[in-house]
Amino acid sequence: MSQTVSDNSAETSGKVSVKPVHVGLVAGGETLRNLGPVVRHMIVGLLDEPLGITLLCPAKVDVANIPAPPVRIIRYDTTRLPFLRGWAFEALAQQVAHAGISLLHALDADAADLTGRLAAEAGLDYIIGVYSLGWDVRTPDAHCRAILAAGEPIHQRLLRSHVGPDDMIQLLRPGVHQAREATCFVDPAHSIAIVAGGEFREYRPFAAVLKVFAQLQKSGRDCVFFIVGNGPDETRLRRLAEKLGLMQSLTFVDRQDADELKGILRAADIFISPMPSDRLEIELLSAMAAGVPVVAAGAKACDFIIPDETALTYRPGSAAKLADKLALLMNDHPASERLAENALAYLRENHSPAKMAGQLIDLYYAATGKKRAVD
């Protein structure tokens, strides 16, 4: 098992000695798959402060990108067998008790229930990160110190729900690393690479994308296409792609975690989000952060989609409108570059990993009542 950051008292030039906060970051079954780069940047930023950090995650989750050590990893069982669930929880609760953790942080709502149970068992306070409008809002118990909304639409919904005092509900935008400059259309000798991504929960929005791809192919545009995702309509969409004669220029790619998607985005010239989601889409945020111009079918939870400023938008399922937006980007490369640069500037101001880590550090100290070491 990986070793933990030392939880001994910090030395502060011999004047003041303060025991640092030791935070337990709790990941649910899909947390690291959905939020991998965000969690990694968060942890790296937190390590600039003398904090103890322990990551609690499911046994089979890949943590290769987590800096451990100095972060300690505690894995827990996710058995579905009722007679083993209690045993698995007790085993995890004992490890938490022995780790010296002073505050628990549910990285997203997927981990909220487990975090609340662990907090009650260990007598610890906790905070919850929320990345979706669809979270089943419930009144938190007395151990919950803060609910962190990843975007303004989520923040406003939580405030309207009166789930807790307004000052408990805070805005904490996820931090992502940004490219230095726009990366689209950098090599005229290469085919234009257009990537569409999302969950295939509705047929019509993705069918419209395929129809536009077929139009571009028929017009003789030198393009290659990628559809990244999975879902119940995948078989039907593959059949449509075959019917449209796209299979020589189109590649279906299984849903990628946010880290794996970066490799595809590096080669992309345009990214399409065909269907707005209730969750804050890290894939969409990652595309903008990679310097790729984005065309999105609206936005629900994603306040970083600002029409004609950080992205072009169109009505979900409208092949004609999508075709117009893609034509604008492909025919006017300077305009595409400006759009991507605008998005990068917005992300630098609002989605800085350093800003995210700084807000969290302040919150951790406030939630535990501890004071920072004084030089």
N, C-alpha and C positions, 0 to 999 in steps of 0.2 A: 504493500500500500504506500502511496506517496506520502511524504512527510509534510507537516504543516508549518506555516510561518510561526516563528517563535512567539509565544504569548506572554513572554516575560515582560516586566516593566521596562519601558523605554528610558534610555539614559538621555538626559537633557542638560549636558554641560555641568552635571553635578548639582544643579540647582533644584530642579523639580523632576520627580519620577512618576510617570502616569502609566497605568496599565492600558494598552490600546484596546480599541473595539475589536472583537473577533466576530465576524459576520459569517453566518451559514447561508450560502446561496443555494436555494432549492430548485431543482429542475424537474419538470414532469416528463412524461413519456415522449412528447414531441418538442419539448422546449429547445433543446440544443439543435435539433434539425431545423426548426423554424427561425431561431435567433442566434445561430452559431457565431457569426462575426460580431454581432452586437455584444454578446456575452464576453467574447474574447477581448474586445476593445475595452469593455467595462472593467474586466479584471486587471488588464494591464494598467489602466488608469488608476485603479484602486491601489495597486502595488506601489505607487509613488508615495503613498501615505503609510506610516507604520501600522497597518491593519493586519489582523489575522484573518485569513480567508480559507473557508472550507466549502467545497462544492459537493452537494448531495445530489446524486443522479442515479437513474436506473442502471441495473447491473450491466446491460448489454449496449449501453450508449457509448459511442465513440468519443473519447475525450483527448484525442491526439493533439488537437490544437489548443488545449488549455495548458498554460505554463505550470506544470506540476512536477517537482516542486518549483516555486515555493508554495503554491496552492495545494492544500490537502484534498484528496478525493475520498469521499465516502460513498460507496455504491449500495443501493438497496434493492431488494427483491420486489418484483411487480407481479407476483403470482396471482392467478385468478381463482385459485382453489380456496373456497371460504374457510376451511379449517386451518389453512396456513397463513391467512392474511394477518391474523392477530399476532402470530409468532414473528412474521416479517416486520411488522410495525414495532413490536417490542424490541427486536434486535436493533433496528435503526434508532429508536429513541434512546437506547443505552449508549450507542456510539455518539449521539449528539450530546448526551449528558457528560460523557468523558472527554469530549473534544474542547471544552472550555469556551463554547460559543456563547456570545452575549446578546445576539440579535439574529433573527431569521429573516430572510428576504426571499419570498416566492417570486421567481424571475418572471413568471406569467401566471395567468389565472388557471392554467392547467395544473399548476403546483399549489394552488391556494388551499385546497382542502387538506392536503397532506401537511402543509406548513402550519395551518391552524391547529391540527391535532398534535403535531410535535411541540408547538409552542405551549399548548395547554398541559401536555405531559411534563415538559421541562420547566414550566413556569417562566417562559421567555416571552418577550414582545416580538412582533413581526410586522413586516410590510409586504404589500402585494403589488406586483406590476400587472397592468391590464393593457392588452394589445388588441382588444376586440370590442366592438359595439354589442356583440352578442353574448358577452359574459352575463351569466345568471346572477345579477346583482342581489346581494343579500346583506343584511345588517351585520357588520363585523362584531366579533366579541371584544371584550375589554383589553385583550392583548394586542389588538391591531392598532398600530400607531400611524400608519399612512397607507393610502391607496394611490398608486402612481399611474396616471393615464399617459399612454405613449403618444397621443395626439390630441389636438383641441376638440375634435368631434367626440372622442371618447371622454375627455374631461368634462365637456358640457353635459353629456348623458349621465355621467356619474353624479354631477351636481344636481341635475333635475330629479334624480332618483332619491335624493335625500338619504343616501346610504350611510352618511355620517356627517359630522360637522364639515363645513366648507373648507376649513383649513387642514382637514385630514386628507382631502382629495387634492392632489398636486399634479402638475404637468411635468413629466420627465420624458423628453423626446429621446429616442434611441440614437446613439452615436455611431456613425459609420465612417470608415476611411474614404476620403475623396481623391479621385484622380487629379493631377495638377491642371489638366486641360481637357478639352473635348477630344474624344478619340474616334469620332465618326468620319468615314470617307477619307481616311488618311492615305490610302494607297489606291489610286485610280485603276491600277492594273488588276486589282482583285474584284471579284463579284461582290455586289452589294449584299450584305448579310442581314436578314430581317428575322428577328426572334420574337415569337409570341409566347407568353407564359401565363399559367394560371391553373385553376382546378376545373376540370371538365364537369361541372355540375349542371350546366345548361348547354344545350346543343346549338341554339341559334347564334349566340355571340361568336363562338369558335367557327361555326360554319361560314359566317360572314368573312372571317379572316381567310379561310381556305379559298373562298370564291375570289377574293381580291388577289391572293397569290396566283390563282389560275389566270386572272386577267393580266397580271404583270408578265407571267410566263408567255402567254399568247401574244402579248405586244412586243415580245423580243427583248425585254429588259434583262440585263445580265444580273440575275439575282439567285441567291440560295436562301432557303427558308428553313426555319426550325420552329417546331411546336414543342414546348417544354411543359409537361404536366401529366397528371393522371386523373381519372374520375370515371363515373358511370357511363359517360357518353363517348369514351375513347374509341370503342369498337365502331360505333356509328360514324365518328369523325374519320377514322381510317378508311372506311368504305367510301365516304365522300371524296377523300383525297385521291383514292384510286380511280373513282369515276371521273374526276376532273383532270386526270392524267398528271398528277403532281409528284408521283413517287420517285421520279428521277432527280428532282430538285428540292424535295422536302424531306426533312428528317424529323421523325417523332423521337423525342427524348423523354425518358421517364423523369418524373419529378425529382429535382435536385435539391439537396439542402443548400442553404445560402452560400456556404463556402464553395461547393462544387459549381454552383451557377456562375461564379466569377470567371471561370475559364471560358465559358460560352460567351459571356458579356464582353470579354476582352476583344473578341473577334467580331462583335456585332456593330452594325451601323445604325440600326433602329430597333427599339424595343416596343412591343405592343402589349398592353394589358387589356384583353378583350372584354372583361367583365368586372365591375366593381365588387369589392368584397367587404364584409362586415369587419374583417380584421385589418390591422395596419400591415400592409404587404411589404415585408422586408425585401422580397425579390424585386419589387418595383423601386424601392428606395435604393437597392444595390445597383440597379441599372442606371439610375440617375447619378449615383456616386461614381460609377465607372466612366462617366463622361459620354454616355449614349443618349441621344435624343429620344424622348418617350412620347408615345401616342397612347392615351388611356381612354377607356370607355367610361369616363366619369370617375368619381371617387366618393367613398362613404367615410371610411375611417382615416384616409390619407390626406391630411391637410397640406402636405407638401406638393400635391397636385394643384397648381394654380393655372387655370386655362390661359394659354397663349403667353405665359410667362416662364413657367418651369416645365410645361408639357403642352402638347396639343391634345384636345379632347374631342370625342364624337359620341353619338348616341349608340349604346350597346346594340349590336346586331345590324347596324346600318352599313352595308358593304359600300354603298356609294359615298357616304361621308368618310369612311376609313380610307377609301381609294384616293379621295381628294387630299387628305392629310398626308398620306404617304407620298403622293406626287409632289406636294409642296416641298417635303424634305429631300426627296431624291433629285428634284430639279433645281434646288437652290441650296447648295452646300453651305454657303456662308450663313444663311438663315438657320440651317440645322445646327451649325456650330454655335451660333448665338443662343439658341434655345438650350443647348447642352451646357453652355457656360453660365447662363442665368441660373439653371438648376444647381450647378456646382456652387455658385456664389450663395444661393439660398441654403444649401446644406452646410456650407462652412459656417454660416451664421447660426443656424438652428439645430444642426445635428452633429456637432463636434463631439468626438469621444471624450476629449478633455473636459468639456462643459458638462457632459453627462456624469462623468466620474466625480467632478467637483461637487455637483448637486447631491450626489449620493453620499459622499463623505460628510458633508454638512448634515444631511438627514440622519446618518448613522450615529453621529455624535449627539445630535439633538434627541434622538429616540432612546438612547441609552443613558443620557444624562452625564456622559463622560466629557472630560475636557481634553483638548489636544495638548500634547507635550509642548512645553515652553522652552525655547533656546536660552 
